Amino acid sequence: MTAIKHALQRDIFTPNDERLLSIVNVCKAGKKKRNCFLCATVTTERPVQVNVVKVKKSDKGDFYKRQTAWALRDLAIVDAKDAVKESPEFDLHFDKVYKWVASSTVEKNTFISCIWKLNQRYLRKKIDFINVSSQLLEESVPSGENQSVAGGDEEAVDEYQELNAREEQDIEIMMEGCEYAIANAEAFAEKLSRELQVLDGANIQSIMASEKQVNILMKLLDEALKEVDQIELKLSSYEEMLQSVKEQMDQISESNHLIHLSNTNNVKLLSEIEFLVNHMDLAKGHIKALQEGDLTSSRGIEACTNAADALLQCMNVALRPGHDMLHAVKQQQQRFSDLREQFARRLASHLNSVFVQQFTQTLLQLYNRSSYHSVPGHDQSSTLAQHSAELTLPNHHPFHRDLLRYAKLMEWLKNTDYGKYEGLTKNYMDYLSRLYEREIKDFFEVAKIKMTGTTREGKKFGLHGSSGKLTGSTSSLNKLSVQSSGNRRSQSSSLLDMGNMSASDLDVADRTKFDKIFEQVLSELEPLCLAEQDFISKFFKLQQHQSTAGTTTSEVEEVDGVALSRSYTSGVPQTVSSEKDMIRQMMTKIFRCIEPELNNLIALGDKIDSFNSLYMLVKMSHHVWTAQNVDPASFLSTTLGNVLVTVKRNFDKCISNQMKQMDEVKISKKSKVGILPFVAEFEEFAALAESIFKNAERRGDLDKAYIKLIRAVFDSVEKVANESQKTPRDVVMMENFHHIFATLSRLKISCLEAEKKEAKQKYTDHLQSYVIYSLGQPLEKLNHFFEGVEARVAQGIREEEVSYQLAFNKQELRKVIKEYPGKEVKKGLDNLYKKVDKHLCEEENLLQVVWHSMQDEFIRQYKHFEGLIARCYPGSGITMEFTIQDILDYCSSIAQSH
């Protein structure tokens, strides 16, 4: 252990100006034993610092390294575990408890003893030594000598002291002078003893020679002790004086503390008083404004608004704990409550008076205008018509402008007295609903008068629409006759008006005027609703606060093909789940007459002319789309959406009725069919619909109607063609499908491209069929002969052997050919031309087309006959009695002659 101590001193502590006083070999308790050393050290410099250093060997094991150091002043407790029984375990309590196990009990006791000595010598703070044997501590310090720790005990602590460089040098010089010292230690020791004696003698002589100086020194020491005694007496007197001063200072300090406490309390009390005065004191001017303020002038309204805001701030001030228990605060709160109740009552009464006054004035104006124009013999309709040259609704902007001055007061009333706020809301809705109902009904009455005045027969109300009933007619629908091409349009029924109203009675100008009236109605209603909704939002302050009673959700619902925005409320059902719901409910009650009036107007327009459903669908769709872009859940959007459903149903009903009426069409057995009425009227419908639905949002509805109508037209054309007795079926199909194809080609309706191709194909097929069928008559016997020849060939007889058949020999062929000389062929073609002309109608102008096709088909048959003669009767020299050029000349002269 001594060698280790020497090595640690040399390698670790000497470079750090420290002296190693004690060392113990330890390991941590309860863990794998990895030995290290705890060292007690002191610094060589002043002031002295005492440390406990943990030293361990390096991982390679060839040198020691300093790992951790603790200042001894941080050591709180030394626990030796057991004061009676010897144990190598001990604990050191620094910032935390370190548990150690020493390699031996002796090393542990030596180390704890050294720590105790260092504590006694260098530290004012005493360390607690527990479970340490009292003998161990008593042995460390001789009884009665406290100076041993401060003085001579340091040598007992230092078991080993390293020689400094000078001492080593002196010893080396001395040993060099005695070369035999190492070989003969006894001789060397004797020599050293003799020299020591010589030195002691010299010292004694020196001391005896300096006796006089010693005596002088002793005298000086005695004088110094006397001076020290005097100084101690003065210090004692000073201490007594300072003790009295200390008592006085303590009293002064306590007095200052009480004064400071009193000042602090006064400051806090003043702060509380200032808080209550600043936040709960209402100015006299505000009180006067609340009690007597003028609610009719702008200045008075502004003063009342400021006073109401100030009162609300005073009532809503956040009181600190304990304020509500003060009597003055309770009185002030009661006073504020009385002022609030009084002003709320006065404000509600005044606003109710304003509502009644505005309502009364407006109704009086309406009554005066009506009574001014009401004379005996004139009905209300004529009065309205005379009064309203222009179709407009009254402007409520002045009324809104006057009421908006009270918007802030309404917000105050909403926040302070919701009962009165709700009562005002109900009164406003009640008054305004009656006022708007009167204005809107008058407005729609004028619109109806203007609409019925646009048609020549409108006032009779005997017109037919998609929702009306069929009335009497000179030409019954079920007995609809197909007239000649010259007078067909004047006597046939319209596709869209199959009742008593023909298309000629409804001109484009009337329909355009109806469209303008309907658009004007919607254009007047839209700003009226938006202005009222904006006013309600601002006046009743409904655009900011959101209620937590429920959550409003919007979704898109499709009704009759119309996409509408619906809103519903989730959570617990409430009367008003949100501010938007409240606005919508108010608007619904105020304008409850708009939807039924619009439906009545739509029914009238549909009754006047079913074409109007197209105009109404486009206009209504546009306004619904515009309203939904602004607010999908608004009253205007919802109302127009509901009306749009009605318009869409009328439109669908109109299309369905037309299809049903086409299916019920009957044709005359005595007349030529020509272009069917519903084919011509489909052209008219499509042309008008394209002009109406140009760039419209509801183009898809028209495309669906096109598909339904065109399929019904196709089916009805085939039905009429099958039932026709006077006109060949192919002619009916050819002419009508040619007309349909021309119509679709001209209008370029993209959704009907497939139907256009189908119409062209049907036209082409039936043209070819009609030509082939008709050409069999001019050369009937010749056709039958060659059909027999082809039949024999088909049965397997070789073409050159057909002439050996008895029925088809050369003589029979010459006999048939002689029956058709040029004159007979021309005569047959002329009869054929007349028959075709009789079958075809003039409107479609297909005679030349059909005749040219017949010419081409005749030439094709001629070439076919010549080919059969050449193959089946080779070398016979048999030819037709007319040539292709003759056929061209015959056809040309016949066409020119007619």
C-alpha positions, 0 to 999 in steps of 0.5 A: 500500500505504501508503494501505491501511495508513493506512486499516486503522490508522484503521478497524480497529486504532485502535478496538481499541487496536492498532498495525499494524506490517506488512501483506502482500496474499495469497490462499489457495494452490490456490484461486480468488484472493480477495485479503485482507491479513495484518497484524502488530499489537501492542496499545498497552496493557501487557502487549503482545500480538502478533497476526496478523490476517486482513482482507478487503474486505466483499462490497460492497467499500466498507470492510474488515472483520476476519475472523480473528485468531491470537495470535503465540504460537500460531504454531509454524513459518513456512515460506518454501518456498525460501531461495534462489529467490524465491517468493511462497508461504509457510506459517504453522503455527498450529493447522493449516497455512495456505498463502498466496501473496503479491502480491509477494516483497518484501511477503512478505519484509517481513512475514516479517522483521517476524514475526521481529523481533516474535518476538525482542522479545516472545516467549520461545517462539521460532518456527521459521523454515524455508526463510528466507534468513539474509540476510533475518534478519541484515539485520533485526537489526544484528550485535552489538546485541541492544538494537536489537530491544528499543530503537531498532529499533522505529523501523525497524519503524515505517515510518509513525506516525500523528500524535496529536491534539495534534501535529496541533493544534500543526502547524495553529497553526504553519501559521496563523502563517505564512500564506505557508507553503503558497504559499512553501515555501522561505520557510517552511522558512527560517523554520523553520530559523532558529527551530530554530537559536534553539531549539538554542542555547537548549538548549545554553545550558540544558545548560551551565547544568545541568552541575552537576546533571549531575555530581551525577547522574553521582555518584549513578549511580556510587553506584547502580552500586556498590550494584548490584554489592553486591546482585549479590554477595549474590544470588550467595551466595544462589543458591549456598545455594539450589543446595545446598537444591535438591539436598537437596530433590531427595533428600527428594522421591526418598525420599518417592516410594519411601516412597509406592510402598512404601505403595501396594504394601502396601495393594494386597497387603493388599487381595488378601490380604483378598479371598482371606481373605474370599471363600475362607475357609469357617467351621469350623461350615460345614465341620462341617455339611458333614461331619457335619451331621444331614440328618434334622432341620429344624435340621440341614437348614438348617445343611447348606443354609447351609453348602452355599451358603457352599461354593458361593460360595467355589468360584464366587468370581471370582479376579483374574488371578494368584490361581490360580497361588498355592499356597495358593489351589490347596490351598483349591480342592482342599479345597473340591472334596473337601468338595463331593464328600463332601457330595454323596455323603452327600446323595445317599445320604440322599435315596435312603434317604428315597425307599426308606423312603417307598416301602416304608412306603406299599407296606406299608400297601397290603399290610396293608389288602389282607391284612386284608380277604383271607379264603378265598373272597373275591376281590380285587375283593370286597376292594377293594369292602369297603375302598373305600367312597369312590372316592379316591386316597391323599394324598402331601402328607406325603411331599412336605412332608418332601422339600421340606425338601431342595429347596434342597439339591437345587438345590445338588446340581444346580448342583454335581454334575449326575451325582448329581442326575440319578441321584436323579431317576431313582431317584425316578421309578423308586420313584414309578412303581411306587408310583403304579402300584399305587395307581392300578390299585387305584383304577381297579379299585374304579371298575370295580366301582362302575360294573358294580354300577350296572346290573342286568345289568352283572356279566354283561358281556353288554351292548352298546356302540359298541365291543362285539359283538352278542350273542344276542337273542330278537328279531334285528336283521335280523328286527325286527318292527313291533308294534302301538302298544300293545306297540311300545316293549316289543319294539322295539330301542333306537336306541342299544342295538340289541343285547340291551339295551333302553332300559328296562334303563338308567334315568336313575339308573344313567346319572347314577351312572355320570356321577358315578363317571367325574367322580370318577375325573377329579377325583381324578386331576387334583389328584394329577397337579397336586400331583406336578407342582408337587412335582417342579417345586419339589423338583428346581428345574425351573421356573427354568432354561431349557436352551439345547439346543433351543427348545420350541414348542407347536402345536395339532393336531386329531385326530378333531375334538379340538384338542390341544396338541402340543410339539416341540423345534427344534434339535439333538435332546437328551434333555431340551431344556428344564426343561418337557420334563424335567418332562413326561418325569418325569410320563410315567414316573411316571404311565405307567399312567394313560392305559391305565387310563383307556382300559380304564375308558372301554372298560368304560363304553362296553360297559356302555352306549353312552350313556356315551360322551356323558357321558364326552365332556362330562366329558373335554372339560371337564377337557382344556379346564381343563388346557390353560388352565393349561398346554397342554403339561403332562403332564395336558393331553397325557394327557387329550387323548389319552384324549379322542381315544379317547372321541371315536372311541367317540362317533363309532363309536356314532353310525355304528353307530346309522346302520348299524343304522337302515339295516338295519331290516326291517318286518313285512308283517302288522303296522301300522307306526306310529311307527318305533322309531328315530324314538322312540329319536331323541327319547329320545337327543336329550332325554338329549343336550341334558341332558348337553351343556348348557353343554358345551365340545364342543357342536359334536360333538353338533351334527354327530352330530345332523345325521348321525342326523337324515338317517339317520332321514329316509332310514330313514323313507322306506325303511320307508314305501316297503317297507310293504305293510299301512300306506300310504306316506303314513301312515308318512311323515305320522305319523313326520315329525309325530313328528319335527317335534314332537320338534324343536319341543319340544327347540329344537335350533338346528342342526336348524332346517332339518330341523324345517322339512323334517319339517313340510313332509313331514308336511303334504305326505303328510297332504294326499296321503293325504287326497286319495287316500282321498277318491277312494273314497267318491265314486269314480264321481262323481270319475271322471265329473267328471275326464272333464268336466275332461279334455274342457274341457282338450281345448278343448271349451267348458264349456257344450258339454260337456253335448252329449257323449254320455258326459257329457250331463245324463242321465249326470250325473243317473244318477251323482248318483242313485247317491250319495244321503245315506245312501250318502255317510254310509256311504262316509264311515263306511267311510272313517273306519274305514279311516283309523282302521285305518291310523293309530296311537294314539300319534301321535293324528292321527285327528281331524286327518286326519278334519278335513282329509278333511272340509275336502277333501270340502267343497272337492270338493263345491264344485268339483263344484257349480261344474262343474255350474253352468258345464257344465250351466247351467239344467239344475236338476241338484244333488247329493242332499246339501248341505254341512251334510249333510257336516258332520253326517255327519262329526260324527256319525261322529267321535262314534260312534267 
